[in-house]
């Protein structure tokens, strides 16, 4: 998007133009304000424009005078080297502000994450009390699934985990070896079936018995 400018000696304002609108600011380094253009006209976000009944302010008036003095693109003068250097310095200022904002936002994000982690931990501890009580109730009543007004409770047993601690020892037993194009590897399916059928913990593995899994599903509006 090409940016064109023309300095107008109107209350020391400097105007930069783009397709989306105008950047209006003090030529001696004053704060800049964006004046957007649309089919409805020009709109400025400065305080005066917000409280003005017709939404007009010095920035909008400056843009209107700018347009009156410079009606066509051919009338836009080119930038001088001094202007280019000044605009570059303004970019440096904005880059610095942007970097500070990003650093500040990241700090706030980390604080929010820490707050959320602490709050969730507190909530989870409270949930654990209810889950334990409901889990015990399901087992005392030998329920695997129970539908209640607020939702559904389920208890499911889980398959033990077969953890291979020493693959070389396991592969010494040919019953649990399979060949993958010229490579020997543990046949985990055969190993699991054998361990589940016999309960034997052969050398090189550890059978980790997992606790049952308790879950709940709330009905909409059941809380």
CNS distance restraints for C-alpha pairs under 8 A (distance, minus, plus):
assign (resid   1 and name CA) (resid  18 and name CA) 6.95 0.50 0.50
assign (resid   1 and name CA) (resid  19 and name CA) 7.05 0.50 0.50
assign (resid   2 and name CA) (resid  18 and name CA) 6.45 0.50 0.50
assign (resid   2 and name CA) (resid  19 and name CA) 7.85 0.50 0.50
assign (resid   3 and name CA) (resid  16 and name CA) 6.82 0.50 0.50
assign (resid   3 and name CA) (resid  17 and name CA) 5.68 0.50 0.50
assign (resid   3 and name CA) (resid  18 and name CA) 4.93 0.50 0.50
assign (resid   3 and name CA) (resid  19 and name CA) 7.97 0.50 0.50
assign (resid   4 and name CA) (resid  16 and name CA) 5.91 0.50 0.50
assign (resid   4 and name CA) (resid  17 and name CA) 5.16 0.50 0.50
assign (resid   4 and name CA) (resid  18 and name CA) 6.55 0.50 0.50
assign (resid   4 and name CA) (resid  76 and name CA) 6.78 0.50 0.50
assign (resid   4 and name CA) (resid  78 and name CA) 7.70 0.50 0.50
assign (resid   5 and name CA) (resid  15 and name CA) 6.01 0.50 0.50
assign (resid   5 and name CA) (resid  16 and name CA) 4.39 0.50 0.50
assign (resid   5 and name CA) (resid  17 and name CA) 5.77 0.50 0.50
assign (resid   5 and name CA) (resid  76 and name CA) 6.76 0.50 0.50
assign (resid   5 and name CA) (resid  77 and name CA) 7.23 0.50 0.50
assign (resid   5 and name CA) (resid  78 and name CA) 7.61 0.50 0.50
assign (resid   5 and name CA) (resid  79 and name CA) 7.31 0.50 0.50
assign (resid   6 and name CA) (resid  14 and name CA) 7.16 0.50 0.50
assign (resid   6 and name CA) (resid  15 and name CA) 6.04 0.50 0.50
assign (resid   6 and name CA) (resid  16 and name CA) 6.72 0.50 0.50
assign (resid   6 and name CA) (resid  66 and name CA) 7.92 0.50 0.50
assign (resid   6 and name CA) (resid  76 and name CA) 6.45 0.50 0.50
assign (resid   6 and name CA) (resid  77 and name CA) 6.48 0.50 0.50
assign (resid   7 and name CA) (resid  13 and name CA) 7.25 0.50 0.50
assign (resid   7 and name CA) (resid  14 and name CA) 4.92 0.50 0.50
assign (resid   7 and name CA) (resid  15 and name CA) 6.00 0.50 0.50
assign (resid   7 and name CA) (resid  27 and name CA) 7.85 0.50 0.50
assign (resid   8 and name CA) (resid  12 and name CA) 7.42 0.50 0.50
assign (resid   8 and name CA) (resid  13 and name CA) 6.40 0.50 0.50
assign (resid   8 and name CA) (resid  14 and name CA) 6.10 0.50 0.50
assign (resid   8 and name CA) (resid  15 and name CA) 7.25 0.50 0.50
assign (resid   8 and name CA) (resid  66 and name CA) 7.01 0.50 0.50
assign (resid   9 and name CA) (resid  13 and name CA) 6.45 0.50 0.50
assign (resid   9 and name CA) (resid  14 and name CA) 7.82 0.50 0.50
assign (resid  10 and name CA) (resid  62 and name CA) 6.79 0.50 0.50
assign (resid  12 and name CA) (resid  26 and name CA) 5.55 0.50 0.50
assign (resid  12 and name CA) (resid  27 and name CA) 5.57 0.50 0.50
assign (resid  12 and name CA) (resid  28 and name CA) 7.40 0.50 0.50
assign (resid  13 and name CA) (resid  24 and name CA) 6.51 0.50 0.50
assign (resid  13 and name CA) (resid  25 and name CA) 5.29 0.50 0.50
assign (resid  13 and name CA) (resid  26 and name CA) 4.51 0.50 0.50
assign (resid  13 and name CA) (resid  27 and name CA) 5.39 0.50 0.50
assign (resid  13 and name CA) (resid  62 and name CA) 7.49 0.50 0.50
assign (resid  14 and name CA) (resid  23 and name CA) 8.00 0.50 0.50
assign (resid  14 and name CA) (resid  24 and name CA) 5.68 0.50 0.50
assign (resid  14 and name CA) (resid  25 and name CA) 5.24 0.50 0.50
assign (resid  14 and name CA) (resid  26 and name CA) 5.72 0.50 0.50
assign (resid  14 and name CA) (resid  27 and name CA) 5.02 0.50 0.50
assign (resid  15 and name CA) (resid  22 and name CA) 6.52 0.50 0.50
assign (resid  15 and name CA) (resid  23 and name CA) 5.64 0.50 0.50
assign (resid  15 and name CA) (resid  24 and name CA) 4.69 0.50 0.50
assign (resid  15 and name CA) (resid  25 and name CA) 6.65 0.50 0.50
assign (resid  15 and name CA) (resid  63 and name CA) 7.32 0.50 0.50
assign (resid  15 and name CA) (resid  66 and name CA) 7.81 0.50 0.50
assign (resid  16 and name CA) (resid  22 and name CA) 5.47 0.50 0.50
assign (resid  16 and name CA) (resid  23 and name CA) 4.99 0.50 0.50
assign (resid  16 and name CA) (resid  24 and name CA) 6.59 0.50 0.50
assign (resid  17 and name CA) (resid  21 and name CA) 6.03 0.50 0.50
assign (resid  17 and name CA) (resid  22 and name CA) 4.52 0.50 0.50
assign (resid  17 and name CA) (resid  23 and name CA) 6.48 0.50 0.50
assign (resid  18 and name CA) (resid  22 and name CA) 6.16 0.50 0.50
assign (resid  20 and name CA) (resid  36 and name CA) 6.17 0.50 0.50
assign (resid  20 and name CA) (resid  37 and name CA) 6.23 0.50 0.50
assign (resid  21 and name CA) (resid  34 and name CA) 7.19 0.50 0.50
assign (resid  21 and name CA) (resid  35 and name CA) 5.71 0.50 0.50
assign (resid  21 and name CA) (resid  36 and name CA) 4.31 0.50 0.50
assign (resid  21 and name CA) (resid  37 and name CA) 5.01 0.50 0.50
assign (resid  22 and name CA) (resid  34 and name CA) 5.75 0.50 0.50
assign (resid  22 and name CA) (resid  35 and name CA) 5.07 0.50 0.50
assign (resid  22 and name CA) (resid  36 and name CA) 6.30 0.50 0.50
assign (resid  22 and name CA) (resid  37 and name CA) 7.85 0.50 0.50
assign (resid  22 and name CA) (resid  63 and name CA) 7.38 0.50 0.50
assign (resid  23 and name CA) (resid  32 and name CA) 6.35 0.50 0.50
assign (resid  23 and name CA) (resid  33 and name CA) 5.71 0.50 0.50
assign (resid  23 and name CA) (resid  34 and name CA) 4.58 0.50 0.50
assign (resid  23 and name CA) (resid  35 and name CA) 6.22 0.50 0.50
assign (resid  24 and name CA) (resid  32 and name CA) 5.31 0.50 0.50
assign (resid  24 and name CA) (resid  33 and name CA) 5.17 0.50 0.50
assign (resid  24 and name CA) (resid  34 and name CA) 6.16 0.50 0.50
assign (resid  24 and name CA) (resid  35 and name CA) 7.15 0.50 0.50
assign (resid  24 and name CA) (resid  59 and name CA) 6.23 0.50 0.50
assign (resid  24 and name CA) (resid  62 and name CA) 7.98 0.50 0.50
assign (resid  24 and name CA) (resid  63 and name CA) 7.85 0.50 0.50
assign (resid  25 and name CA) (resid  29 and name CA) 7.51 0.50 0.50
assign (resid  25 and name CA) (resid  30 and name CA) 5.76 0.50 0.50
assign (resid  25 and name CA) (resid  31 and name CA) 5.60 0.50 0.50
assign (resid  25 and name CA) (resid  32 and name CA) 3.94 0.50 0.50
assign (resid  25 and name CA) (resid  33 and name CA) 6.10 0.50 0.50
assign (resid  26 and name CA) (resid  30 and name CA) 4.15 0.50 0.50
assign (resid  26 and name CA) (resid  31 and name CA) 6.42 0.50 0.50
assign (resid  26 and name CA) (resid  32 and name CA) 6.85 0.50 0.50
assign (resid  33 and name CA) (resid  44 and name CA) 7.50 0.50 0.50
assign (resid  33 and name CA) (resid  45 and name CA) 7.34 0.50 0.50
assign (resid  33 and name CA) (resid  46 and name CA) 6.96 0.50 0.50
assign (resid  33 and name CA) (resid  59 and name CA) 7.57 0.50 0.50
assign (resid  34 and name CA) (resid  44 and name CA) 6.35 0.50 0.50
assign (resid  34 and name CA) (resid  45 and name CA) 7.05 0.50 0.50
assign (resid  35 and name CA) (resid  42 and name CA) 6.44 0.50 0.50
assign (resid  35 and name CA) (resid  43 and name CA) 5.54 0.50 0.50
assign (resid  35 and name CA) (resid  44 and name CA) 4.52 0.50 0.50
assign (resid  35 and name CA) (resid  45 and name CA) 7.15 0.50 0.50
assign (resid  35 and name CA) (resid  59 and name CA) 7.14 0.50 0.50
assign (resid  35 and name CA) (resid  60 and name CA) 6.79 0.50 0.50
assign (resid  36 and name CA) (resid  42 and name CA) 5.67 0.50 0.50
assign (resid  36 and name CA) (resid  43 and name CA) 5.30 0.50 0.50
assign (resid  36 and name CA) (resid  44 and name CA) 6.42 0.50 0.50
assign (resid  37 and name CA) (resid  41 and name CA) 5.61 0.50 0.50
assign (resid  37 and name CA) (resid  42 and name CA) 4.57 0.50 0.50
assign (resid  37 and name CA) (resid  43 and name CA) 6.41 0.50 0.50
assign (resid  38 and name CA) (resid  42 and name CA) 6.48 0.50 0.50
assign (resid  42 and name CA) (resid  60 and name CA) 6.71 0.50 0.50
assign (resid  43 and name CA) (resid  49 and name CA) 7.81 0.50 0.50
assign (resid  43 and name CA) (resid  55 and name CA) 7.03 0.50 0.50
assign (resid  43 and name CA) (resid  56 and name CA) 7.88 0.50 0.50
assign (resid  43 and name CA) (resid  60 and name CA) 7.26 0.50 0.50
assign (resid  44 and name CA) (resid  49 and name CA) 5.98 0.50 0.50
assign (resid  44 and name CA) (resid  50 and name CA) 7.83 0.50 0.50
assign (resid  44 and name CA) (resid  55 and name CA) 7.51 0.50 0.50
assign (resid  44 and name CA) (resid  56 and name CA) 7.75 0.50 0.50
assign (resid  44 and name CA) (resid  57 and name CA) 7.65 0.50 0.50
assign (resid  44 and name CA) (resid  59 and name CA) 7.22 0.50 0.50
assign (resid  44 and name CA) (resid  60 and name CA) 6.73 0.50 0.50
assign (resid  45 and name CA) (resid  49 and name CA) 6.43 0.50 0.50
assign (resid  45 and name CA) (resid  50 and name CA) 6.65 0.50 0.50
assign (resid  46 and name CA) (resid  50 and name CA) 6.47 0.50 0.50
assign (resid  46 and name CA) (resid  57 and name CA) 7.92 0.50 0.50
assign (resid  47 and name CA) (resid  51 and name CA) 6.41 0.50 0.50
assign (resid  48 and name CA) (resid  52 and name CA) 5.83 0.50 0.50
assign (resid  48 and name CA) (resid  55 and name CA) 7.74 0.50 0.50
assign (resid  48 and name CA) (resid  56 and name CA) 7.51 0.50 0.50
assign (resid  48 and name CA) (resid  57 and name CA) 5.84 0.50 0.50
assign (resid  49 and name CA) (resid  54 and name CA) 7.82 0.50 0.50
assign (resid  49 and name CA) (resid  55 and name CA) 4.46 0.50 0.50
assign (resid  49 and name CA) (resid  56 and name CA) 5.16 0.50 0.50
assign (resid  49 and name CA) (resid  57 and name CA) 5.15 0.50 0.50
assign (resid  50 and name CA) (resid  55 and name CA) 6.05 0.50 0.50
assign (resid  51 and name CA) (resid  55 and name CA) 7.14 0.50 0.50
assign (resid  52 and name CA) (resid  56 and name CA) 6.18 0.50 0.50
assign (resid  52 and name CA) (resid  57 and name CA) 7.52 0.50 0.50
assign (resid  56 and name CA) (resid  60 and name CA) 5.94 0.50 0.50
assign (resid  56 and name CA) (resid  61 and name CA) 7.12 0.50 0.50
assign (resid  57 and name CA) (resid  61 and name CA) 6.25 0.50 0.50
assign (resid  58 and name CA) (resid  62 and name CA) 5.94 0.50 0.50
assign (resid  59 and name CA) (resid  63 and name CA) 6.28 0.50 0.50
assign (resid  60 and name CA) (resid  64 and name CA) 6.20 0.50 0.50
assign (resid  61 and name CA) (resid  65 and name CA) 6.18 0.50 0.50
assign (resid  62 and name CA) (resid  66 and name CA) 6.02 0.50 0.50
assign (resid  63 and name CA) (resid  67 and name CA) 6.12 0.50 0.50
assign (resid  64 and name CA) (resid  68 and name CA) 6.18 0.50 0.50
assign (resid  65 and name CA) (resid  69 and name CA) 6.16 0.50 0.50
assign (resid  66 and name CA) (resid  70 and name CA) 5.91 0.50 0.50
assign (resid  67 and name CA) (resid  71 and name CA) 5.37 0.50 0.50
assign (resid  70 and name CA) (resid  75 and name CA) 5.76 0.50 0.50
assign (resid  70 and name CA) (resid  76 and name CA) 6.69 0.50 0.50
assign (resid  71 and name CA) (resid  75 and name CA) 7.14 0.50 0.50
assign (resid  72 and name CA) (resid  76 and name CA) 7.29 0.50 0.50
assign (resid  79 and name CA) (resid  83 and name CA) 5.88 0.50 0.50
assign (resid  79 and name CA) (resid  84 and name CA) 6.35 0.50 0.50
assign (resid  80 and name CA) (resid  84 and name CA) 6.23 0.50 0.50
assign (resid  81 and name CA) (resid  85 and name CA) 6.10 0.50 0.50
assign (resid  82 and name CA) (resid  86 and name CA) 6.15 0.50 0.50
assign (resid  83 and name CA) (resid  87 and name CA) 6.08 0.50 0.50
assign (resid  84 and name CA) (resid  88 and name CA) 6.10 0.50 0.50
assign (resid  85 and name CA) (resid  89 and name CA) 6.29 0.50 0.50
assign (resid  86 and name CA) (resid  90 and name CA) 6.36 0.50 0.50
assign (resid  87 and name CA) (resid  91 and name CA) 6.30 0.50 0.50
assign (resid  88 and name CA) (resid  92 and name CA) 6.34 0.50 0.50
assign (resid  89 and name CA) (resid  93 and name CA) 6.37 0.50 0.50
assign (resid  90 and name CA) (resid  94 and name CA) 6.25 0.50 0.50
assign (resid  91 and name CA) (resid  95 and name CA) 6.02 0.50 0.50
assign (resid  92 and name CA) (resid  96 and name CA) 6.23 0.50 0.50
assign (resid  93 and name CA) (resid  97 and name CA) 6.32 0.50 0.50
assign (resid  94 and name CA) (resid  98 and name CA) 5.99 0.50 0.50
assign (resid  95 and name CA) (resid  99 and name CA) 6.12 0.50 0.50
assign (resid  96 and name CA) (resid 100 and name CA) 6.28 0.50 0.50
assign (resid  97 and name CA) (resid 101 and name CA) 6.18 0.50 0.50
assign (resid  98 and name CA) (resid 102 and name CA) 6.19 0.50 0.50
assign (resid  99 and name CA) (resid 103 and name CA) 6.18 0.50 0.50
assign (resid 100 and name CA) (resid 104 and name CA) 6.05 0.50 0.50
assign (resid 101 and name CA) (resid 105 and name CA) 5.96 0.50 0.50
assign (resid 102 and name CA) (resid 106 and name CA) 6.05 0.50 0.50
assign (resid 103 and name CA) (resid 107 and name CA) 6.24 0.50 0.50
assign (resid 104 and name CA) (resid 108 and name CA) 6.26 0.50 0.50
assign (resid 105 and name CA) (resid 109 and name CA) 6.03 0.50 0.50
assign (resid 106 and name CA) (resid 110 and name CA) 6.19 0.50 0.50
assign (resid 107 and name CA) (resid 111 and name CA) 6.32 0.50 0.50
assign (resid 108 and name CA) (resid 112 and name CA) 6.08 0.50 0.50
assign (resid 109 and name CA) (resid 113 and name CA) 6.06 0.50 0.50
assign (resid 110 and name CA) (resid 114 and name CA) 6.14 0.50 0.50
assign (resid 111 and name CA) (resid 115 and name CA) 6.12 0.50 0.50
assign (resid 112 and name CA) (resid 116 and name CA) 6.01 0.50 0.50
assign (resid 113 and name CA) (resid 117 and name CA) 6.02 0.50 0.50
assign (resid 114 and name CA) (resid 118 and name CA) 6.19 0.50 0.50
assign (resid 115 and name CA) (resid 119 and name CA) 6.08 0.50 0.50
assign (resid 116 and name CA) (resid 120 and name CA) 5.89 0.50 0.50
assign (resid 117 and name CA) (resid 121 and name CA) 6.06 0.50 0.50
assign (resid 118 and name CA) (resid 122 and name CA) 6.34 0.50 0.50
assign (resid 119 and name CA) (resid 123 and name CA) 6.25 0.50 0.50
assign (resid 120 and name CA) (resid 124 and name CA) 5.91 0.50 0.50
assign (resid 121 and name CA) (resid 125 and name CA) 6.21 0.50 0.50
assign (resid 122 and name CA) (resid 126 and name CA) 6.56 0.50 0.50
assign (resid 123 and name CA) (resid 127 and name CA) 6.21 0.50 0.50
assign (resid 124 and name CA) (resid 128 and name CA) 6.06 0.50 0.50
assign (resid 125 and name CA) (resid 129 and name CA) 6.86 0.50 0.50
assign (resid 126 and name CA) (resid 130 and name CA) 7.05 0.50 0.50
assign (resid 127 and name CA) (resid 131 and name CA) 6.13 0.50 0.50
assign (resid 128 and name CA) (resid 132 and name CA) 5.96 0.50 0.50
assign (resid 129 and name CA) (resid 133 and name CA) 6.26 0.50 0.50
assign (resid 130 and name CA) (resid 134 and name CA) 6.11 0.50 0.50
assign (resid 131 and name CA) (resid 135 and name CA) 5.89 0.50 0.50
assign (resid 131 and name CA) (resid 214 and name CA) 7.97 0.50 0.50
assign (resid 132 and name CA) (resid 136 and name CA) 6.10 0.50 0.50
assign (resid 133 and name CA) (resid 137 and name CA) 6.19 0.50 0.50
assign (resid 134 and name CA) (resid 138 and name CA) 6.18 0.50 0.50
assign (resid 135 and name CA) (resid 139 and name CA) 6.45 0.50 0.50
assign (resid 135 and name CA) (resid 155 and name CA) 7.63 0.50 0.50
assign (resid 135 and name CA) (resid 214 and name CA) 6.40 0.50 0.50
assign (resid 136 and name CA) (resid 140 and name CA) 6.08 0.50 0.50
assign (resid 137 and name CA) (resid 141 and name CA) 6.22 0.50 0.50
assign (resid 138 and name CA) (resid 142 and name CA) 5.84 0.50 0.50
assign (resid 138 and name CA) (resid 143 and name CA) 5.03 0.50 0.50
assign (resid 138 and name CA) (resid 144 and name CA) 7.04 0.50 0.50
assign (resid 138 and name CA) (resid 146 and name CA) 7.95 0.50 0.50
assign (resid 138 and name CA) (resid 155 and name CA) 7.47 0.50 0.50
assign (resid 139 and name CA) (resid 143 and name CA) 6.22 0.50 0.50
assign (resid 143 and name CA) (resid 154 and name CA) 7.91 0.50 0.50
assign (resid 143 and name CA) (resid 155 and name CA) 7.49 0.50 0.50
assign (resid 144 and name CA) (resid 153 and name CA) 7.93 0.50 0.50
assign (resid 144 and name CA) (resid 154 and name CA) 5.54 0.50 0.50
assign (resid 144 and name CA) (resid 155 and name CA) 4.90 0.50 0.50
assign (resid 144 and name CA) (resid 156 and name CA) 6.78 0.50 0.50
assign (resid 145 and name CA) (resid 152 and name CA) 7.11 0.50 0.50
assign (resid 145 and name CA) (resid 153 and name CA) 5.59 0.50 0.50
assign (resid 145 and name CA) (resid 154 and name CA) 4.44 0.50 0.50
assign (resid 145 and name CA) (resid 155 and name CA) 6.46 0.50 0.50
assign (resid 146 and name CA) (resid 152 and name CA) 5.68 0.50 0.50
assign (resid 146 and name CA) (resid 153 and name CA) 5.14 0.50 0.50
assign (resid 146 and name CA) (resid 154 and name CA) 6.54 0.50 0.50
assign (resid 147 and name CA) (resid 151 and name CA) 6.09 0.50 0.50
assign (resid 147 and name CA) (resid 152 and name CA) 4.35 0.50 0.50
assign (resid 147 and name CA) (resid 153 and name CA) 6.35 0.50 0.50
assign (resid 148 and name CA) (resid 152 and name CA) 5.72 0.50 0.50
assign (resid 148 and name CA) (resid 153 and name CA) 7.70 0.50 0.50
assign (resid 149 and name CA) (resid 219 and name CA) 7.67 0.50 0.50
assign (resid 149 and name CA) (resid 222 and name CA) 6.68 0.50 0.50
assign (resid 150 and name CA) (resid 218 and name CA) 5.75 0.50 0.50
assign (resid 150 and name CA) (resid 219 and name CA) 5.43 0.50 0.50
assign (resid 150 and name CA) (resid 221 and name CA) 7.69 0.50 0.50
assign (resid 150 and name CA) (resid 222 and name CA) 4.07 0.50 0.50
assign (resid 150 and name CA) (resid 223 and name CA) 6.19 0.50 0.50
assign (resid 151 and name CA) (resid 216 and name CA) 7.05 0.50 0.50
assign (resid 151 and name CA) (resid 217 and name CA) 5.36 0.50 0.50
assign (resid 151 and name CA) (resid 218 and name CA) 4.09 0.50 0.50
assign (resid 151 and name CA) (resid 219 and name CA) 4.65 0.50 0.50
assign (resid 151 and name CA) (resid 222 and name CA) 6.76 0.50 0.50
assign (resid 152 and name CA) (resid 216 and name CA) 5.57 0.50 0.50
assign (resid 152 and name CA) (resid 217 and name CA) 5.20 0.50 0.50
assign (resid 152 and name CA) (resid 218 and name CA) 6.51 0.50 0.50
assign (resid 152 and name CA) (resid 219 and name CA) 7.79 0.50 0.50
assign (resid 153 and name CA) (resid 214 and name CA) 7.55 0.50 0.50
assign (resid 153 and name CA) (resid 215 and name CA) 6.01 0.50 0.50
assign (resid 153 and name CA) (resid 216 and name CA) 4.54 0.50 0.50
assign (resid 153 and name CA) (resid 217 and name CA) 6.67 0.50 0.50
assign (resid 154 and name CA) (resid 214 and name CA) 5.80 0.50 0.50
assign (resid 154 and name CA) (resid 215 and name CA) 5.27 0.50 0.50
assign (resid 154 and name CA) (resid 216 and name CA) 6.16 0.50 0.50
assign (resid 155 and name CA) (resid 212 and name CA) 6.74 0.50 0.50
assign (resid 155 and name CA) (resid 213 and name CA) 5.69 0.50 0.50
assign (resid 155 and name CA) (resid 214 and name CA) 4.61 0.50 0.50
assign (resid 155 and name CA) (resid 215 and name CA) 6.53 0.50 0.50
assign (resid 156 and name CA) (resid 212 and name CA) 5.63 0.50 0.50
assign (resid 156 and name CA) (resid 213 and name CA) 5.12 0.50 0.50
assign (resid 156 and name CA) (resid 214 and name CA) 6.52 0.50 0.50
assign (resid 157 and name CA) (resid 211 and name CA) 7.10 0.50 0.50
assign (resid 157 and name CA) (resid 212 and name CA) 4.29 0.50 0.50
assign (resid 157 and name CA) (resid 213 and name CA) 6.03 0.50 0.50
assign (resid 158 and name CA) (resid 210 and name CA) 6.11 0.50 0.50
assign (resid 158 and name CA) (resid 211 and name CA) 6.77 0.50 0.50
assign (resid 158 and name CA) (resid 212 and name CA) 5.56 0.50 0.50
assign (resid 158 and name CA) (resid 213 and name CA) 6.66 0.50 0.50
assign (resid 159 and name CA) (resid 209 and name CA) 7.44 0.50 0.50
assign (resid 159 and name CA) (resid 210 and name CA) 6.84 0.50 0.50
assign (resid 160 and name CA) (resid 207 and name CA) 6.50 0.50 0.50
assign (resid 160 and name CA) (resid 208 and name CA) 5.49 0.50 0.50
assign (resid 160 and name CA) (resid 209 and name CA) 4.50 0.50 0.50
assign (resid 160 and name CA) (resid 210 and name CA) 5.44 0.50 0.50
assign (resid 161 and name CA) (resid 207 and name CA) 5.91 0.50 0.50
assign (resid 161 and name CA) (resid 208 and name CA) 4.99 0.50 0.50
assign (resid 161 and name CA) (resid 209 and name CA) 6.46 0.50 0.50
assign (resid 161 and name CA) (resid 210 and name CA) 7.07 0.50 0.50
assign (resid 162 and name CA) (resid 192 and name CA) 6.75 0.50 0.50
assign (resid 162 and name CA) (resid 205 and name CA) 6.83 0.50 0.50
assign (resid 162 and name CA) (resid 206 and name CA) 6.02 0.50 0.50
assign (resid 162 and name CA) (resid 207 and name CA) 4.83 0.50 0.50
assign (resid 162 and name CA) (resid 208 and name CA) 6.28 0.50 0.50
assign (resid 163 and name CA) (resid 205 and name CA) 5.63 0.50 0.50
assign (resid 163 and name CA) (resid 206 and name CA) 5.22 0.50 0.50
assign (resid 163 and name CA) (resid 207 and name CA) 6.30 0.50 0.50
assign (resid 163 and name CA) (resid 208 and name CA) 7.19 0.50 0.50
assign (resid 164 and name CA) (resid 170 and name CA) 7.90 0.50 0.50
assign (resid 164 and name CA) (resid 204 and name CA) 6.12 0.50 0.50
assign (resid 164 and name CA) (resid 205 and name CA) 4.40 0.50 0.50
assign (resid 164 and name CA) (resid 206 and name CA) 6.42 0.50 0.50
assign (resid 165 and name CA) (resid 204 and name CA) 5.35 0.50 0.50
assign (resid 165 and name CA) (resid 205 and name CA) 5.20 0.50 0.50
assign (resid 165 and name CA) (resid 206 and name CA) 6.89 0.50 0.50
assign (resid 166 and name CA) (resid 170 and name CA) 6.65 0.50 0.50
assign (resid 166 and name CA) (resid 203 and name CA) 7.94 0.50 0.50
assign (resid 166 and name CA) (resid 204 and name CA) 4.35 0.50 0.50
assign (resid 166 and name CA) (resid 205 and name CA) 6.55 0.50 0.50
assign (resid 167 and name CA) (resid 171 and name CA) 6.17 0.50 0.50
assign (resid 167 and name CA) (resid 186 and name CA) 7.18 0.50 0.50
assign (resid 167 and name CA) (resid 204 and name CA) 6.29 0.50 0.50
assign (resid 167 and name CA) (resid 205 and name CA) 7.98 0.50 0.50
assign (resid 168 and name CA) (resid 172 and name CA) 6.54 0.50 0.50
assign (resid 168 and name CA) (resid 204 and name CA) 7.52 0.50 0.50
assign (resid 169 and name CA) (resid 173 and name CA) 7.56 0.50 0.50
assign (resid 169 and name CA) (resid 203 and name CA) 6.16 0.50 0.50
assign (resid 169 and name CA) (resid 204 and name CA) 5.13 0.50 0.50
assign (resid 170 and name CA) (resid 176 and name CA) 7.05 0.50 0.50
assign (resid 170 and name CA) (resid 186 and name CA) 7.19 0.50 0.50
assign (resid 170 and name CA) (resid 202 and name CA) 7.40 0.50 0.50
assign (resid 170 and name CA) (resid 203 and name CA) 6.33 0.50 0.50
assign (resid 170 and name CA) (resid 204 and name CA) 5.34 0.50 0.50
assign (resid 170 and name CA) (resid 205 and name CA) 7.24 0.50 0.50
assign (resid 171 and name CA) (resid 176 and name CA) 6.47 0.50 0.50
assign (resid 171 and name CA) (resid 177 and name CA) 5.78 0.50 0.50
assign (resid 171 and name CA) (resid 185 and name CA) 7.34 0.50 0.50
assign (resid 171 and name CA) (resid 186 and name CA) 6.17 0.50 0.50
assign (resid 173 and name CA) (resid 177 and name CA) 7.14 0.50 0.50
assign (resid 175 and name CA) (resid 190 and name CA) 7.55 0.50 0.50
assign (resid 175 and name CA) (resid 191 and name CA) 7.93 0.50 0.50
assign (resid 176 and name CA) (resid 186 and name CA) 5.79 0.50 0.50
assign (resid 176 and name CA) (resid 187 and name CA) 4.98 0.50 0.50
assign (resid 176 and name CA) (resid 188 and name CA) 7.12 0.50 0.50
assign (resid 176 and name CA) (resid 190 and name CA) 5.91 0.50 0.50
assign (resid 176 and name CA) (resid 191 and name CA) 5.54 0.50 0.50
assign (resid 177 and name CA) (resid 184 and name CA) 6.60 0.50 0.50
assign (resid 177 and name CA) (resid 185 and name CA) 5.78 0.50 0.50
assign (resid 177 and name CA) (resid 186 and name CA) 4.83 0.50 0.50
assign (resid 177 and name CA) (resid 187 and name CA) 5.03 0.50 0.50
assign (resid 178 and name CA) (resid 184 and name CA) 5.92 0.50 0.50
assign (resid 178 and name CA) (resid 185 and name CA) 5.58 0.50 0.50
assign (resid 178 and name CA) (resid 186 and name CA) 6.18 0.50 0.50
assign (resid 178 and name CA) (resid 187 and name CA) 5.28 0.50 0.50
assign (resid 179 and name CA) (resid 183 and name CA) 5.47 0.50 0.50
assign (resid 179 and name CA) (resid 184 and name CA) 4.65 0.50 0.50
assign (resid 179 and name CA) (resid 185 and name CA) 6.25 0.50 0.50
assign (resid 180 and name CA) (resid 184 and name CA) 6.16 0.50 0.50
assign (resid 180 and name CA) (resid 185 and name CA) 7.02 0.50 0.50
assign (resid 186 and name CA) (resid 191 and name CA) 7.92 0.50 0.50
assign (resid 187 and name CA) (resid 191 and name CA) 6.16 0.50 0.50
assign (resid 188 and name CA) (resid 192 and name CA) 5.96 0.50 0.50
assign (resid 189 and name CA) (resid 193 and name CA) 6.24 0.50 0.50
assign (resid 190 and name CA) (resid 194 and name CA) 6.13 0.50 0.50
assign (resid 191 and name CA) (resid 195 and name CA) 6.16 0.50 0.50
assign (resid 192 and name CA) (resid 196 and name CA) 5.97 0.50 0.50
assign (resid 193 and name CA) (resid 197 and name CA) 5.99 0.50 0.50
assign (resid 194 and name CA) (resid 198 and name CA) 5.97 0.50 0.50
assign (resid 194 and name CA) (resid 199 and name CA) 7.64 0.50 0.50
assign (resid 194 and name CA) (resid 200 and name CA) 7.78 0.50 0.50
assign (resid 195 and name CA) (resid 199 and name CA) 4.86 0.50 0.50
assign (resid 195 and name CA) (resid 200 and name CA) 5.41 0.50 0.50
assign (resid 195 and name CA) (resid 201 and name CA) 6.66 0.50 0.50
assign (resid 201 and name CA) (resid 205 and name CA) 6.55 0.50 0.50
assign (resid 201 and name CA) (resid 206 and name CA) 6.47 0.50 0.50
assign (resid 201 and name CA) (resid 207 and name CA) 6.49 0.50 0.50
assign (resid 218 and name CA) (resid 222 and name CA) 6.43 0.50 0.50
assign (resid 218 and name CA) (resid 223 and name CA) 7.57 0.50 0.50
assign (resid 219 and name CA) (resid 223 and name CA) 7.84 0.50 0.50
